[in-house]
């Protein structure tokens, strides 16, 4: 279960950058594009001030530059981003509220699989290919495969989503996401009548809609830069809460004794993609908002241009009515340009508050220094990054943990049915899990950022490995208290784990290659997640419904790779210090 989760979508500075340095080799914003980008160092402009603090990339000469300095700006990936102050505050509030609403209903809805699984079984899913005497094992395996393929598809979708977002903007991503949601809902509504496996394909398409809606919404955190953390928390909370959609439906299904059946639900669900398309066309942003770094750079350039511009006071020896008029026009143009630049500086200061570039950089430096790993692989090529132990170990750890997480979601009820020897108790635990999954994600959000910003990466990885090991131990104990403790730890660990992995990727490998490196981690983890089907067969067939052997295998593998990762990072940090 994964979507890109990050605490920030830009980097302010490299620790080695100081005043007067050429910042052209550093990216302005995090790249979601999985295709490695060019990283050439542009020549600094001869008109560029050498004593101003330029941390955020090459200077762009746009409409506000003096006429003799104007030249085409070097555009970042995709369309040129827009400044938040160019959009009215009420519109930005509306955009954020809208994206939170549709992420709540679309971003991670398929991860409510444990809640809707009983409904699919009651509705007769796969009854045409599974014998009635099979004690639901055949149906279980097919439904679990459906969820596995959907989880893999979600991970793989991060690659094209990154490329589309960076090159075509958030509006295109949102519309594509609504297309996938529509097709998925239609297939699941008529799955019983279709001559192919519409459950698997429909659930996969429903899963693909999630990344397109969720990842493309990250840029809205720059709509109000001073509150970007809160906005990202709202979006992540909406993603975690979206798994409750199927829980609510199952409650309605049970209360109506199956009258509000599968077909009616998914036809009603079509309202969600239709709503997404309408708002994307009407008022959602077609281009991403500028990051804090880009805004500060924009204000910095405007201020530098004003400081360097001197009013024209010289006149030709022969002052005529025509030359006087030309000079007046030029002077008026200079005044208008100065006023426009001053307006930009005021608007940026209004967005960012009284925080200066030095303050932002100092805070970012503190976080980077605390991590202990910042910049360790930033100057390496993509090939050097993905062949290093820094990548291999975190990738293996992600593969194992992602498999464990998805396997647990898919098999929680049969696992505890066997461990507790009571189907009713297993159903109660499953119901508790359905509620705890979205609630736990929301509860953990405020603490995740605090831990990542104020704790070293070695400490974060140590906590991850420790909690994962404890969850593994609790998962094999045949008692109710262990089951509930396991679920509580699981729902808190899940968002913390995924956020920590993306945070690790940004700090170790850098923002320039984030889309390539993190996308490859998630892609490989998703592909290898197909092994979950083999684990499912071992659980049901080889071990006859006993979950302990499979859980012990996953526990041992996770501990071995996790400890190796912690030791390696700790040794490297000590060497750097």
C-alpha positions in Angstrom: 0.0 0.0 0.0 1.7 3.1 -1.1 1.5 6.5 -2.6 4.1 9.2 -2.7 4.1 10.8 0.8 6.4 13.6 1.4 6.7 16.3 4.1 7.8 19.0 1.7 7.8 19.4 -2.0 10.8 21.5 -2.4 14.3 22.0 -1.1 15.5 25.5 -0.1 19.2 25.1 -0.2 22.2 22.8 -0.2 24.4 23.0 2.9 27.3 24.0 0.8 25.6 26.9 -1.0 26.6 30.3 0.2 26.3 33.9 -1.0 27.6 34.6 -4.5 27.7 30.9 -5.5 26.2 29.7 -8.7 23.0 28.0 -7.7 22.1 27.0 -11.3 23.0 23.4 -10.7 20.4 22.9 -8.0 16.7 22.3 -8.7 14.0 24.6 -7.6 11.4 21.9 -6.9 11.0 18.3 -6.3 10.7 16.3 -9.5 8.1 13.5 -9.7 9.3 12.6 -13.2 10.7 9.0 -13.2 12.8 9.8 -16.3 16.3 11.2 -15.3 16.5 14.8 -16.1 19.4 16.9 -17.5 21.4 18.7 -14.9 23.5 21.1 -16.7 24.9 24.2 -15.2 23.8 27.3 -17.0 26.0 30.3 -17.3 25.1 33.0 -14.8 23.9 36.2 -16.3 26.5 39.0 -16.4 23.8 41.3 -14.9 23.2 39.1 -12.0 24.0 40.6 -8.6 26.8 38.8 -6.9 26.0 39.9 -3.3 22.4 38.9 -3.2 21.4 35.6 -1.6 20.3 33.4 -4.5 19.7 29.9 -3.2 17.0 28.6 -5.5 18.3 28.2 -9.0 19.3 30.2 -12.1 18.0 33.7 -12.5 15.1 34.0 -14.9 14.7 37.1 -17.0 11.0 37.6 -17.6 8.7 40.5 -18.3 9.9 42.5 -15.3 13.6 42.6 -16.4 14.8 45.7 -18.1 14.3 45.5 -21.8 18.0 45.1 -22.6 18.2 42.1 -20.3 15.1 40.3 -21.5 15.5 36.8 -22.8 13.5 33.6 -22.7 13.3 32.2 -19.2 14.6 28.7 -18.4 11.4 26.9 -17.6 11.3 24.1 -15.0 9.6 20.8 -15.9 6.1 21.2 -17.3 4.3 24.5 -17.7 5.7 27.6 -15.9 4.2 27.6 -12.4 2.0 30.4 -11.2 2.5 32.6 -8.2 -0.1 32.1 -5.5 -0.7 35.8 -5.2 -1.9 35.9 -8.8 -5.0 33.9 -7.6 -7.4 35.3 -5.1 -7.3 33.8 -1.6 -10.9 32.7 -1.7 -10.2 30.7 -4.9 -7.2 29.1 -3.3 -9.3 28.1 -0.2 -11.9 26.7 -2.6 -9.3 24.7 -4.5 -7.9 23.2 -1.3 -11.3 22.4 0.1 -12.3 20.7 -3.1 -9.2 18.6 -3.4 -9.5 17.4 0.2 -13.1 16.3 -0.6 -12.4 14.4 -3.7 -9.2 12.8 -2.2 -11.4 11.7 0.6 -13.5 9.7 -1.8 -11.0 8.6 -4.4 -7.3 8.7 -3.3 -7.0 5.4 -1.5 -10.4 3.9 -1.6 -9.2 0.5 -2.7 -7.3 0.1 0.6 -10.6 -0.4 2.3 -10.5 -3.9 0.8 -10.9 -5.6 4.2 -14.2 -3.8 4.6 -15.7 -4.5 1.2 -14.4 -8.1 0.9 -17.4 -9.6 2.9 -19.8 -7.7 0.6 -18.1 -9.1 -2.5 -18.4 -12.6 -1.1 -22.1 -12.2 -0.2 -22.7 -10.7 -3.7 -21.3 -13.9 -5.2 -18.0 -12.7 -6.5 -16.2 -15.5 -8.5 -19.1 -17.9 -7.8 -19.0 -18.8 -11.5 -15.5 -20.3 -11.2 -15.4 -21.5 -7.6 -17.2 -24.6 -6.5 -19.7 -24.2 -3.6 -18.0 -27.0 -1.6 -14.7 -25.1 -1.5 -15.4 -23.4 1.8 -14.8 -20.0 0.3 -11.0 -20.7 0.0 -11.2 -20.3 -3.8 -13.1 -17.0 -3.5 -10.6 -15.8 -0.9 -7.7 -16.5 -3.1 -9.2 -14.8 -6.2 -10.3 -11.7 -4.2 -6.9 -11.4 -2.5 -5.3 -11.6 -6.0 -7.6 -8.8 -7.1 -6.4 -6.6 -4.2 -2.7 -7.6 -4.8 -2.9 -6.6 -8.5 -4.6 -3.3 -7.5 -1.9 -2.6 -4.9 0.8 -3.3 -7.5 -1.0 -1.1 -10.0 -1.1 1.7 -7.5 2.6 1.5 -7.0 3.4 1.3 -10.7 1.1 4.2 -11.5 3.5 6.5 -9.6 5.8 6.4 -12.6 3.5 7.7 -15.3 1.8 10.0 -12.8 5.1 11.7 -12.1 6.0 12.2 -15.8 2.5 13.5 -16.6 2.4 15.8 -13.6 5.8 17.3 -14.3 5.1 17.7 -18.1 1.4 18.5 -18.3 0.3 19.8 -14.9 -2.2 18.8 -12.2 -5.4 19.3 -14.3 -4.5 16.7 -16.8 -3.7 14.3 -14.0 -7.0 14.9 -12.3 -9.0 14.3 -15.4 -7.1 11.1 -16.2 -7.7 9.9 -12.6 -11.5 10.5 -13.1 -11.4 8.4 -16.3 -9.9 5.5 -14.4 -12.4 5.8 -11.5 -15.3 5.9 -14.0 -14.2 2.8 -15.8 -13.4 0.9 -12.6 -16.8 1.7 -11.1 -18.7 0.7 -14.2 -16.8 -2.7 -14.4 -17.5 -3.4 -10.7 -21.1 -2.5 -11.1 -21.7 -5.0 -13.9 -19.0 -7.5 -12.9 -21.4 -10.4 -12.6 -22.7 -10.0 -16.2 -19.4 -9.5 -18.0 -17.6 -12.5 -19.6 -14.2 -11.7 -18.2 -12.7 -11.1 -14.8 -14.3 -7.6 -14.3 -13.6 -7.7 -10.6 -9.8 -7.8 -11.1 -9.8 -5.2 -13.9 -12.3 -2.9 -12.3 -10.6 -2.9 -8.9 -7.3 -2.2 -10.7 -8.7 0.8 -12.6 -10.2 2.1 -9.4 -6.7 1.8 -7.8 -5.1 3.7 -10.7 -7.4 6.6 -10.2 -5.9 7.2 -6.7 -2.4 8.3 -7.6 -3.6 10.6 -10.4 -5.9 12.4 -7.9 -3.6 12.4 -4.9 -0.1 13.0 -6.2 -1.3 15.8 -8.4 -2.7 17.6 -5.4 0.6 18.0 -3.5 1.4 21.3 -5.3 -1.6 22.9 -3.6 0.4 23.1 -0.4 2.1 26.1 -2.0 -1.2 28.0 -2.3 -0.5 29.2 1.3 3.2 28.6 1.9 3.0 29.5 5.6 0.5 26.7 6.1 1.9 24.2 3.7 2.4 21.6 6.5 -1.2 21.8 7.5 -2.4 21.5 3.9 -0.2 18.4 3.3 -1.5 17.0 6.5 -5.1 17.5 5.3 -4.3 15.8 2.0 -2.6 12.9 3.7 -5.5 12.6 6.1 -7.9 12.5 3.2 -5.9 9.7 1.7 -5.9 7.7 4.9 -9.6 8.3 5.5 -10.6 7.3 2.0 -10.3 3.7 3.0 -13.4 4.3 5.1 -15.6 4.7 2.0 -16.0 1.0 1.7 -16.6 0.6 5.4 -19.5 3.1 5.3 -20.9 1.2 2.3 -20.6 -2.2 4.1 -22.5 -0.7 7.0 -25.3 0.5 4.7 -25.3 -2.8 2.9 -25.8 -4.7 6.1 -28.4 -2.3 7.4 -30.4 -2.6 4.2 -30.0 -6.4 4.2 -28.2 -6.3 0.8 -30.9 -4.1 -0.9 -28.3 -1.4 -1.6 -26.3 -3.9 -3.6 -22.9 -3.8 -5.3 -24.3 -2.5 -8.6 -26.2 0.4 -7.0 -23.3 1.5 -4.9 -20.8 1.7 -7.8 -23.3 3.4 -10.0 -23.8 6.0 -7.3 -20.0 6.2 -6.9 -19.8 7.6 -10.4 -20.7 11.0 -8.9 -17.1 11.2 -7.6 -15.3 11.1 -11.0 -17.9 13.3 -12.6 -17.4 15.9 -9.8 -13.6 15.7 -10.3 -13.9 16.4 -14.0 -16.3 19.4 -13.5 -14.1 21.1 -10.8 -10.9 20.5 -12.8 -12.4 22.3 -15.8 -14.1 25.1 -13.8 -11.6 26.3 -11.3 -8.9 23.8 -10.3 -5.3 25.0 -11.3 -4.0 23.9 -14.6 -0.4 24.7 -13.5 1.3 24.1 -10.3 1.9 26.9 -7.8 5.4 28.2 -7.2 7.3 26.8 -4.3 8.6 28.9 -1.5 12.1 28.9 -3.1 10.7 30.2 -6.4 8.7 32.9 -4.7 11.7 34.1 -2.7 13.7 34.0 -5.9 11.1 36.0 -7.7 11.0 38.7 -5.0 14.8 38.7 -4.8 15.1 39.3 -8.6 12.5 42.1 -8.5 14.3 43.8 -5.6 17.7 43.4 -7.3 16.3 44.9 -10.5 14.8 47.9 -8.6 18.2 48.5 -6.9 20.1 48.3 -10.1 17.7 50.5 -12.1 18.5 54.2 -12.1 16.0 56.7 -13.6 17.0 58.1 -16.9 17.9 61.8 -16.5 20.2 62.4 -19.5 19.0 64.2 -22.5 20.3 64.7 -26.0 22.2 67.9 -26.6 19.3 69.0 -28.8 16.1 68.6 -26.9 13.1 68.6 -29.1 9.5 67.9 -28.5 9.9 64.4 -29.9 12.9 63.4 -27.7 11.3 64.9 -24.6 8.2 62.8 -25.3 10.4 59.6 -25.7 12.2 60.3 -22.5 8.9 60.9 -20.6 7.6 57.6 -22.0 10.7 55.7 -21.0 10.6 57.2 -17.5 7.0 56.4 -17.1 7.7 52.8 -18.2 10.5 52.6 -15.6 8.2 53.8 -12.9 5.5 51.3 -13.8 8.1 48.5 -13.8 9.4 49.6 -10.4 5.9 49.6 -9.0 5.2 46.2 -10.4 8.4 44.8 -8.9 7.5 46.4 -5.5 4.1 44.9 -5.8 5.7 41.4 -6.3 7.9 41.9 -3.3 5.0 43.0 -1.1 2.8 40.0 -2.3 5.6 37.5 -1.6 6.2 39.0 1.8 2.5 38.8 2.5 2.5 35.1 1.5 5.6 34.1 3.5 5.1 36.5 6.4 8.1 38.1 8.0 10.3 35.1 7.4 13.4 36.0 5.4 15.4 33.8 3.0 18.1 33.5 5.6 15.6 32.3 8.2 14.2 29.7 5.8 17.7 28.5 4.9 18.7 28.4 8.6 15.7 26.3 9.5 16.3 24.0 6.5 19.9 23.6 7.5 19.0 22.6 11.0 16.7 19.9 9.7 19.3 18.6 7.3 22.1 18.6 9.8 19.9 16.7 12.3 19.2 14.0 9.7 22.9 13.2 9.4 22.4 11.9 5.8 21.5 15.0 3.9 23.4 15.3 0.6 25.3 12.1 0.9 24.3 11.0 -2.7 23.1 14.3 -4.2 26.1 14.8 -6.5 26.0 11.2 -7.9 24.5 10.1 -11.2 21.3 8.1 -11.1 23.2 4.9 -12.0 25.6 5.5 -9.0 22.6 6.2 -6.7 20.6 3.1 -7.6 23.6 0.7 -7.5 24.7 2.0 -4.0 23.9 0.2 -0.7 21.9 3.3 0.2 19.4 2.4 -2.5 19.6 -1.4 -2.4 18.9 -1.7 1.3 16.0 0.7 1.5 14.5 -0.9 -1.6 14.7 -4.4 -0.1 13.3 -3.2 3.2 10.4 -1.5 1.4 9.7 -4.6 -0.6 9.4 -6.7 2.5 7.4 -4.2 4.5 5.0 -3.4 1.7 4.4 -7.1 1.2 3.7 -7.5 4.9 1.3 -4.6 5.0 -0.7 -5.6 1.9 -0.7 -9.3 3.0 -2.1 -8.3 6.4 -4.8 -6.1 4.9 -5.9 -8.9 2.6 -5.9 -11.8 5.2 -6.7 -10.2 8.6 -10.0 -12.1 9.1 -8.8 -15.6 8.2 -5.6 -15.1 10.1 -7.4 -14.3 13.4 -10.1 -16.9 12.7 -7.4 -19.5 12.9 -5.3 -17.9 15.7 -8.4 -17.3 18.0 -10.4 -20.3 16.8 -13.5 -18.1 16.7 -15.1 -16.7 13.6 -17.2 -14.1 15.5 -14.1 -12.8 17.4 -12.3 -12.6 14.1 -15.1 -10.6 12.6 -15.0 -8.2 15.6 -11.3 -7.7 15.1 -11.8 -7.2 11.4 -14.4 -4.5 12.2 -12.1 -2.8 14.6 -9.4 -2.8 11.9 -11.7 -1.2 9.4 -12.3 1.7 11.7 -8.7 2.0 13.0 -7.1 2.0 9.6 -8.4 5.5 8.6 -8.4 6.9 12.1 -4.9 5.8 12.9 -3.5 7.4 9.8 -5.1 10.7 10.7 -3.9 10.5 14.3 -0.3 9.8 13.3 0.0 12.7 10.8 1.0 15.5 13.3 3.6 13.4 15.0 5.2 12.1 11.8 6.5 15.5 10.7 7.8 16.3 14.2 9.7 13.1 14.3 11.2 13.4 10.9 12.2 17.1 11.4 13.8 16.7 14.8 15.3 13.2 14.7 18.2 11.7 12.9 17.6 9.3 10.1 19.4 6.5 12.0 16.9 7.0 14.9 14.0 7.0 12.5 15.1 3.8 10.8 15.7 2.1 14.2 12.2 3.0 15.2 10.8 1.6 12.0 12.7 -1.7 12.4 11.7 -2.0 16.0 8.0 -1.4 15.5 8.0 -3.7 12.4 9.5 -6.5 14.5 7.1 -5.9 17.4 4.2 -6.1 14.9 5.6 -9.4 13.6 5.8 -10.9 17.1 2.2 -9.7 18.0 0.9 -11.2 14.7 1.7 -14.8 15.8 0.3 -14.6 19.3 -3.1 -16.4 19.7 -4.8 -13.9 22.0 -7.3 -11.0 21.6 -5.1 -8.4 23.4 -2.2 -9.1 21.0 -4.6 -8.8 18.0 -5.8 -5.4 19.1 -2.3 -4.2 20.0 -1.1 -5.4 16.7 -3.8 -3.5 14.8 -3.1 -0.2 16.8 0.6 -0.4 16.0 -0.1 -1.4 12.4 -2.3 1.6 11.6 0.1 4.0 13.2 3.2 2.4 11.6 1.8 2.3 8.1 1.8 6.1 7.4 4.9 6.7 9.3 6.8 4.0 7.3 5.8 5.4 3.9 6.5 9.0 4.8 9.9 8.0 6.3 10.9 6.1 3.1 10.1 9.2 0.9 11.8 11.4 3.4 14.9 9.2 3.3 14.9 9.2 -0.5 14.7 13.0 -0.7 17.5 13.5 1.9 19.9 10.9 0.7 19.4 11.1 -3.1 18.2 14.7 -3.6 15.1 16.3 -5.1 16.5 16.4 -8.7 16.3 12.6 -8.9 13.5 12.0 -6.5 11.0 10.9 -9.1 13.5 8.4 -10.6 14.8 6.9 -7.4 11.7 6.9 -5.3 9.6 5.9 -8.3 12.0 2.9 -8.9 11.7 1.9 -5.2 8.0 1.9 -5.3 7.9 0.2 -8.8 10.2 -2.6 -7.7 8.3 -3.0 -4.5 5.0 -3.2 -6.3 6.3 -5.8 -8.8 7.8 -8.0 -6.1 4.5 -7.5 -4.2 3.1 -10.1 -6.6 4.8 -12.6 -4.3 1.9 -11.9 -2.0 -0.2 -14.3 -4.1 2.3 -17.1 -3.4 2.2 -16.2 0.3 -1.6 -16.4 0.1 -1.4 -19.9 -1.5 1.0 -21.1 1.2 -1.3 -19.7 3.9 -4.4 -21.4 2.6 -3.1 -24.5 1.0 0.4 -25.4 2.3 -0.2 -24.5 5.9 -4.0 -25.1 5.8 -5.0 -21.7 7.1 -2.3 -21.4 9.7 -0.8 -17.8 9.4 2.1 -18.3 11.8 4.7 -19.8 9.4 4.2 -17.1 6.8 4.3 -14.3 9.4 7.5 -15.7 10.9 9.2 -15.8 7.5 8.2 -12.2 6.9 9.4 -11.2 10.4 12.8 -12.8 9.9 13.3 -11.3 6.5 12.3 -7.8 7.7 14.5 -8.0 10.8 17.6 -9.2 8.8 17.3 -6.5 6.1 16.2 -3.8 8.6 19.1 -4.3 10.9 21.5 -4.3 7.9 20.0 -1.0 6.8 20.3 0.6 10.3 23.9 -0.6 10.8 25.0 0.6 7.3 23.5 4.1 7.7 24.9 4.4 11.3 28.4 3.5 10.1 28.2 5.9 7.1 26.9 8.8 9.3 29.7 8.2 11.8 32.3 8.3 9.0 30.9 11.5 7.7 31.0 13.1 11.1 
